[in-house]
């Protein structure tokens, strides 16, 4: 006779809502990127994960470089911020061993945009990351933030974003 698995066992087969949201957005959360210098990609202290600044890097390649509004468009700057955010999510996922139930909330993002002095749409660019977090994590993705311009960023990347995240 066929019987259903116990509720606890059944849970194993159900995709976490965050994974469902990632899939619906047609995103791939890669393995955590390798740091580009002498630092660790994240540090856990008590119930806080500090994610180092992440650039628009996929598979070891910089996808967006140069100044936003000069070398790349604002739309590409937003895409660069989304890739930075995907790398932040990869670091978080590694730090919690893939257990999304350990995520309490994103506390703060710090966004840097490589741009000229007269560029003032840094918040619009960093919204690429903020919107992605809310689309995936809902209220747990809402955060405090800063978005500032910089005359240069490491390796001439267009955007760099770091994060502070509370975990259980």
Beta strands, then each sheet from edge to edge (+ up, - down):
strand 1: 42-45
strand 2: 48-55
strand 3: 57-58
strand 4: 61-62
strand 5: 103-114
strand 6: 144-150
strand 7: 159-167
sheet 1: 1+ 2- 7+ 5- 6-
sheet 2: 3+ 4-
end
